[in-house]
Amino acid sequence: MTRPAERVGLGAVLCLVLASVALAAQSDSDGLIASPEPDWPQWRGPRRDGISDEKSLLPSWPAGGPTLLWKTEGLGTGWSSPIIVGERLYLTGDVGDNLVLFALDRSGRMQWQAKNGRSWKGPYPGARACCAYSEGRLYHLNAHGRLACLDAGSGKELWAVDILDRFGGKNITWAVSECLLVDGPRVIVTPGGTKALMAALDKRTGATLWITEPLGTDRTSHSSPILFRYAGRRLIANCSSSHGFGVDADTGRLLWTVPLMNPHGVNVATPIYGQGCLFHVTPYAEHGRLYRLRVEAKGITAEHVWTSPIDTVTGCGVLMDGTLFASGYRENKWWLAIDWQTGQTKCEFKDLTTGAAIYADQRLYVLDEEGTVALLKVGPSRLEIISQSRLTTERVHDAWSHPVLHDGRLYLRYNGTLWCYDVKQRP
């Protein structure tokens, strides 16, 4: 299902193979493969699963919420979350006619600004995707399909590619929103075009390294890929407009597909992997579905195991200790805890509306779309609010940015403002 990258020299191929071998050696067990970078270097954290390894966090918050360390305004319109590496935070926002990348220090002070093409002024205007960091460089895909590589220290653009133009893709109703995955020497992107469903670009130059052949008339969607190891193979899973799919991470070869059909061609939530199974959400139609991967003579197949009424859109989900925590959008606009093995709903929690969460230190940190911030206790068959506060005094229904938690600090974004709260437990 793939073809060699055009004009890739022998030296580049050799480097690619050696890098792949090194990556395989680092990740020899089943499960999500973490970024080798420190801190919170990409969408949803080191493993792209919304889970922080932080400990010794506050078991509850004061009545007005955790202590606000700082807030920075003027960050443009958008829903992207920050990434954090070293002493820098990187965030995007639409300012006037431009998509702007902002670099802040750990105190919220501006270090530099840089542009990545045009802003999005179509339906739901604002910046979509988060940045990704690798070896001193930032990678970002704007709403029009412009993929840019910038020097993380200065913001200087090093190269850029229009992935829709290169791979025969077309933009979608609510705009390209993919948070890029960096895998060793490659940047992974899903153009959903007539020339490639998925593609790997050389992260140093932008050259095409491999492609996955188109999947019928499927276009890109709003989902972002994950990288994991299963049955001794490094795999990437993502969604197109009509399918969930998996490819070989080193060659781009298409290995399996599952149907994810809905009337709008919209699949938003990042896939979730655990225990040899993948979870996809198709709002407006098939809802949440778990597929078990199997190794067969013809390759890897994905077998449907169960379906849940969850219809997540912007919030994704968190899998922890055999339970999937996620919120619905239309049919169940509240939170559910779902048994990973059976698909049975363990509990429904209606005190918060749909939103996004991260997990840390045995608790869930939730930002719902109305701007409520909550700390939840997780039990075997229940969710319970420990503490809650308001992020903004405005009456809102589009607080869709995902929380970020790193080094005892909780970062929350609404539109042009980023808040930083201290959630570390002190002696």
Wavefront OBJ file of the C-alpha trace (Angstrom):
o trace
v 0.000 0.000 0.000
v 3.050 2.302 0.004
v 5.648 3.498 -2.420
v 9.231 4.661 -1.822
v 9.710 8.331 -1.149
v 10.717 10.162 -4.256
v 14.425 10.892 -4.659
v 15.462 9.715 -1.217
v 19.205 9.028 -1.322
v 20.919 5.897 -0.035
v 22.420 7.823 2.873
v 19.012 9.110 3.939
v 17.546 5.614 3.737
v 20.396 4.204 5.828
v 19.937 6.910 8.457
v 16.220 6.202 8.515
v 16.782 2.467 9.051
v 19.341 3.029 11.810
v 17.040 5.490 13.548
v 14.167 3.001 13.349
v 16.339 0.279 14.894
v 17.325 2.625 17.704
v 13.701 3.559 18.338
v 12.680 -0.103 18.425
v 15.404 -0.841 20.964
v 14.115 1.921 23.213
v 10.501 0.719 23.038
v 10.459 -3.076 23.250
v 7.301 -3.564 25.296
v 3.641 -3.348 24.363
v 2.073 0.048 24.934
v 2.267 3.693 24.008
v 5.695 4.958 23.023
v 6.673 8.127 24.836
v 8.469 11.046 23.279
v 12.195 11.016 24.160
v 11.912 14.725 24.927
v 11.478 15.929 28.534
v 8.528 17.656 30.160
v 5.259 18.057 28.138
v 6.587 18.213 24.560
v 3.473 17.440 22.526
v -0.322 17.106 22.410
v -1.710 15.442 25.559
v 1.712 14.872 27.101
v 4.697 12.529 26.735
v 2.595 9.568 25.524
v -0.286 11.555 23.999
v -2.679 9.934 26.496
v -3.609 12.811 28.824
v -1.770 11.237 31.763
v 0.804 13.031 33.901
v 3.260 11.096 36.078
v 3.351 13.883 38.669
v 2.950 13.012 42.349
v 2.538 14.936 45.618
v -0.141 17.228 44.219
v -2.747 19.069 46.281
v -5.465 16.643 47.455
v -7.957 19.534 47.395
v -8.055 23.230 46.498
v -9.004 26.343 48.467
v -12.547 27.631 47.964
v -11.526 29.993 45.158
v -9.438 27.385 43.375
v -5.696 26.736 43.403
v -3.267 29.634 43.759
v -2.879 31.610 40.552
v 0.822 32.101 39.818
v 0.326 34.188 36.674
v -1.822 34.745 33.649
v -0.828 36.007 30.219
v -3.275 37.698 27.881
v -3.103 38.728 24.245
v -2.396 35.226 22.927
v -4.853 35.412 20.055
v -7.996 33.451 19.326
v -7.847 29.686 19.606
v -8.153 26.425 21.488
v -4.669 24.942 21.334
v -2.939 24.008 24.582
v 0.653 24.853 25.485
v 3.538 22.457 25.269
v 6.412 22.784 27.740
v 10.095 21.968 27.299
v 12.809 23.246 29.613
v 12.188 26.859 30.536
v 9.842 27.562 27.629
v 6.137 27.217 26.872
v 4.916 27.263 23.290
v 1.369 28.157 22.305
v -0.506 29.246 19.169
v -3.237 31.796 18.489
v -4.800 33.626 15.570
v -4.009 37.347 15.572
v -5.615 39.330 12.774
v -4.721 37.667 9.478
v -1.941 35.502 10.923
v -1.438 32.295 12.859
v 1.096 33.209 15.534
v 3.342 30.984 17.649
v 4.178 32.404 21.069
v 7.153 31.402 23.207
v 6.782 32.221 26.916
v 9.107 31.654 29.830
v 7.967 29.807 32.966
v 6.726 33.106 34.411
v 4.478 33.787 31.433
v 6.685 36.486 29.922
v 6.873 36.694 26.136
v 10.179 35.532 24.616
v 9.382 35.629 20.913
v 6.567 35.500 18.386
v 6.565 33.960 14.908
v 4.023 33.437 12.149
v 2.890 30.228 10.473
v 0.731 31.367 7.584
v -2.840 32.598 7.656
v -5.325 32.578 10.485
v -8.598 30.652 10.173
v -11.640 32.875 9.614
v -14.118 30.189 8.645
v -16.545 28.466 11.046
v -15.289 28.697 14.644
v -12.362 31.045 13.881
v -9.192 30.489 15.862
v -6.005 28.432 16.105
v -6.471 24.680 16.336
v -3.397 22.497 16.694
v -0.703 22.351 19.369
v 2.985 22.472 18.587
v 5.328 19.498 18.892
v 8.957 19.757 20.060
v 11.936 17.676 18.988
v 15.678 18.299 19.324
v 15.523 22.049 19.513
v 12.860 22.485 16.859
v 9.135 23.186 16.867
v 6.672 21.666 14.406
v 3.222 23.055 13.784
v 0.390 22.535 11.292
v -1.888 25.499 10.723
v -5.590 25.367 9.839
v -4.857 25.574 6.096
v -2.372 22.679 6.036
v 0.858 24.661 6.240
v 3.385 22.575 8.185
v 6.244 24.676 9.518
v 9.476 23.809 11.302
v 10.949 26.562 13.494
v 13.984 26.965 15.665
v 12.651 26.689 19.217
v 15.180 29.133 20.588
v 14.504 32.022 18.232
v 11.280 31.266 16.333
v 13.124 31.427 12.997
v 11.367 29.380 10.324
v 13.621 26.642 8.938
v 11.294 25.077 6.373
v 7.610 24.814 5.527
v 5.403 22.522 3.428
v 1.802 22.819 2.251
v 0.711 19.254 2.944
v -2.643 19.631 1.173
v -0.930 20.831 -1.989
v 1.835 18.225 -1.873
v -0.463 15.269 -1.282
v -3.595 16.304 -3.161
v -5.742 17.071 -0.127
v -8.552 19.532 0.482
v -9.370 21.462 3.598
v -12.389 20.410 5.647
v -15.383 22.300 7.013
v -13.920 23.138 10.417
v -10.301 23.258 9.182
v -7.242 21.083 9.595
v -6.633 20.520 13.309
v -4.042 17.723 13.573
v -1.453 17.930 16.339
v 1.704 16.617 14.706
v 3.495 13.494 15.893
v 7.307 13.437 15.771
v 8.684 9.899 15.551
v 12.470 9.826 15.579
v 13.609 11.416 12.280
v 10.062 11.781 10.981
v 7.153 14.176 11.334
v 3.859 12.327 10.823
v 0.895 14.051 9.191
v -2.489 12.947 7.797
v -3.251 14.946 4.618
v -6.048 12.607 3.475
v -5.320 13.491 -0.135
v -5.414 11.783 -3.526
v -1.677 11.061 -3.200
v -1.441 10.035 0.452
v -3.652 9.181 3.393
v -0.744 9.643 5.832
v 2.823 10.761 5.240
v 6.153 10.958 7.031
v 8.372 13.966 6.384
v 12.055 14.296 7.204
v 12.025 16.486 10.297
v 15.267 18.195 9.228
v 14.283 19.089 5.665
v 10.567 18.447 5.068
v 11.292 15.865 2.352
v 8.815 12.999 1.985
v 10.136 9.759 3.519
v 7.121 7.486 3.151
v 3.446 7.683 2.306
v 0.375 5.594 2.997
v -1.670 5.176 -0.144
v -5.057 6.970 -0.231
v -8.021 5.252 1.392
v -10.790 5.546 -1.184
v -12.250 9.032 -1.140
v -11.432 9.595 2.543
v -10.220 13.029 3.530
v -8.378 14.164 6.603
v -10.335 14.823 9.789
v -9.616 16.543 13.113
v -7.996 13.652 14.958
v -4.322 13.392 15.947
v -2.245 10.189 15.748
v -0.762 8.040 18.494
v 2.380 5.890 18.412
v 2.483 2.523 20.165
v 4.064 -0.920 20.145
v 2.035 -4.069 19.631
v 3.212 -7.627 18.867
v 6.777 -6.458 18.366
v 5.851 -3.756 15.852
v 5.833 0.012 16.070
v 2.452 1.250 14.889
v 0.606 4.525 14.331
v -3.177 4.854 14.616
v -5.353 7.768 13.563
v -8.679 8.629 11.921
v -9.691 9.895 8.517
v -13.103 11.268 7.585
v -14.633 7.767 7.400
v -12.221 5.300 8.993
v -9.969 4.516 11.877
v -6.729 3.044 10.591
v -3.308 1.761 11.562
v -0.014 1.882 9.704
v 3.499 0.554 10.179
v 5.426 3.422 11.780
v 8.610 2.696 9.842
v 7.193 2.208 6.344
v 3.722 3.756 6.309
v 2.160 0.514 5.096
v -1.578 0.420 5.794
v -2.295 -2.508 8.119
v -5.975 -2.249 9.054
v -9.048 -0.048 8.814
v -12.307 0.128 10.757
v -15.447 2.065 9.718
v -16.059 5.401 11.450
v -18.919 6.851 9.450
v -21.042 9.830 10.393
v -23.025 12.369 8.362
v -20.430 15.114 8.763
v -17.228 13.186 8.028
v -15.901 14.358 11.377
v -13.763 12.240 13.673
v -12.180 14.422 16.320
v -11.047 12.444 19.360
v -7.526 11.031 19.418
v -7.568 7.196 19.444
v -6.877 5.508 22.783
v -4.689 2.413 23.063
v -4.434 -0.100 25.891
v -3.928 -3.844 26.356
v -3.876 -4.651 22.662
v -7.066 -2.682 21.973
v -7.928 0.608 20.274
v -10.848 2.858 21.122
v -12.385 5.197 18.550
v -15.287 7.627 18.882
v -17.615 8.502 16.024
v -20.040 11.214 17.154
v -23.502 11.517 15.589
v -23.504 7.829 14.553
v -21.594 4.782 15.794
v -20.391 6.328 19.071
v -17.539 4.748 21.047
v -16.145 1.465 19.780
v -13.378 -0.774 21.073
v -11.388 -2.916 18.633
v -9.032 -5.727 19.584
v -5.929 -6.042 17.441
v -4.969 -9.527 16.263
v -1.926 -10.852 14.441
v -2.956 -13.152 11.620
v -1.214 -14.694 8.625
v -2.366 -11.833 6.405
v -1.219 -9.183 8.887
v -2.879 -7.274 11.719
v -6.648 -7.072 11.922
v -8.956 -5.084 14.203
v -11.985 -6.922 15.629
v -14.954 -4.999 17.023
v -15.492 -5.952 20.685
v -18.024 -3.531 22.160
v -19.870 -0.276 21.603
v -20.586 2.419 24.201
v -23.105 5.266 23.911
v -20.314 7.792 24.549
v -20.144 10.394 21.747
v -17.053 12.416 22.597
v -16.044 15.254 20.268
v -13.392 17.698 21.485
v -12.545 16.115 24.814
v -10.882 12.763 23.969
v -10.642 10.396 26.944
v -8.275 9.039 29.600
v -7.636 5.327 30.201
v -6.436 4.479 33.699
v -6.419 1.153 35.570
v -8.882 -0.528 33.239
v -11.381 2.332 33.180
v -11.965 4.828 30.391
v -13.044 8.304 31.523
v -14.648 10.525 28.885
v -17.511 12.917 28.348
v -20.237 12.838 25.724
v -21.341 15.634 23.458
v -24.962 15.373 22.379
v -26.614 12.225 23.726
v -24.660 12.096 26.993
v -23.353 15.597 27.630
v -21.763 14.544 30.903
v -18.978 12.221 32.110
v -18.891 8.438 31.961
v -16.577 5.843 33.439
v -16.480 2.833 31.097
v -15.042 -0.621 31.767
v -12.247 -1.167 29.223
v -12.843 -4.922 28.976
v -16.635 -5.007 28.661
v -17.745 -1.549 27.562
v -20.199 -1.405 30.454
v -20.796 2.008 31.992
v -19.540 1.955 35.570
v -20.987 5.349 36.421
v -22.460 8.499 34.940
v -21.404 11.819 36.403
v -23.706 14.716 35.542
v -22.272 17.511 37.730
v -20.005 18.653 34.871
v -20.804 19.049 31.207
v -18.679 17.863 28.292
v -15.007 18.783 28.475
v -11.415 17.594 28.552
v -9.446 15.978 31.360
v -5.996 14.877 32.330
v -5.107 12.347 35.035
v -2.448 12.820 37.703
v -1.790 11.515 41.211
v -5.002 9.427 41.363
v -7.253 12.327 40.378
v -8.813 13.831 37.261
v -8.322 17.485 36.373
v -11.275 18.607 34.262
v -12.047 21.740 32.279
v -15.608 21.587 30.991
v -16.838 23.640 28.060
v -18.641 26.112 30.321
v -15.369 27.088 32.008
v -15.672 25.069 35.226
v -12.379 23.689 36.522
v -12.727 20.650 38.768
v -10.605 18.178 40.675
v -12.275 14.750 40.727
v -11.737 11.767 42.969
v -11.743 8.525 41.009
v -13.399 5.512 42.623
v -14.105 1.953 41.414
v -17.610 2.902 40.324
v -17.954 6.619 40.908
v -16.586 10.076 40.236
v -16.752 12.752 42.925
v -15.884 16.445 42.853
v -13.267 17.287 45.463
v -12.839 20.938 44.479
v -14.022 23.241 41.733
v -13.768 26.841 40.570
v -14.459 29.035 37.552
v -11.789 29.776 34.965
v -13.636 32.805 33.662
v -16.556 34.884 34.877
v -17.910 35.010 31.322
v -20.813 32.772 30.341
v -19.141 30.489 27.797
v -19.803 27.233 25.969
v -16.535 26.813 24.077
v -13.830 26.249 26.702
v -12.400 23.375 24.647
v -8.673 23.637 25.321
v -7.148 20.626 27.069
v -5.544 21.107 30.493
v -1.783 20.667 30.869
v -0.098 19.645 34.124
v 3.648 19.759 34.588
v 6.056 20.423 37.460
v 3.238 21.020 39.916
v 1.595 23.613 37.689
v -1.785 23.413 36.008
v -2.079 25.361 32.751
v -5.507 26.309 31.410
v -6.311 28.298 28.301
v -9.463 30.082 27.254
v -9.293 32.046 24.036
v -6.485 34.641 24.309
v -5.577 34.014 27.956
v -3.359 31.376 29.567
v -3.595 30.797 33.335
v -0.919 29.040 35.407
v -1.948 27.600 38.812
v 0.132 26.085 41.589
v -1.235 22.606 42.406
v 1.861 21.240 44.150
v 1.459 19.998 47.718
v 3.908 21.831 49.960
v 5.509 20.400 53.127
l 1 2 3 4 5 6 7 8 9 10 11 12 13 14 15 16 17 18 19 20 21 22 23 24 25 26 27 28 29 30 31 32 33 34 35 36 37 38 39 40 41 42 43 44 45 46 47 48 49 50 51 52 53 54 55 56 57 58 59 60 61 62 63 64 65 66 67 68 69 70 71 72 73 74 75 76 77 78 79 80 81 82 83 84 85 86 87 88 89 90 91 92 93 94 95 96 97 98 99 100 101 102 103 104 105 106 107 108 109 110 111 112 113 114 115 116 117 118 119 120 121 122 123 124 125 126 127 128 129 130 131 132 133 134 135 136 137 138 139 140 141 142 143 144 145 146 147 148 149 150 151 152 153 154 155 156 157 158 159 160 161 162 163 164 165 166 167 168 169 170 171 172 173 174 175 176 177 178 179 180 181 182 183 184 185 186 187 188 189 190 191 192 193 194 195 196 197 198 199 200 201 202 203 204 205 206 207 208 209 210 211 212 213 214 215 216 217 218 219 220 221 222 223 224 225 226 227 228 229 230 231 232 233 234 235 236 237 238 239 240 241 242 243 244 245 246 247 248 249 250 251 252 253 254 255 256 257 258 259 260 261 262 263 264 265 266 267 268 269 270 271 272 273 274 275 276 277 278 279 280 281 282 283 284 285 286 287 288 289 290 291 292 293 294 295 296 297 298 299 300 301 302 303 304 305 306 307 308 309 310 311 312 313 314 315 316 317 318 319 320 321 322 323 324 325 326 327 328 329 330 331 332 333 334 335 336 337 338 339 340 341 342 343 344 345 346 347 348 349 350 351 352 353 354 355 356 357 358 359 360 361 362 363 364 365 366 367 368 369 370 371 372 373 374 375 376 377 378 379 380 381 382 383 384 385 386 387 388 389 390 391 392 393 394 395 396 397 398 399 400 401 402 403 404 405 406 407 408 409 410 411 412 413 414 415 416 417 418 419 420 421 422 423 424 425 426 427
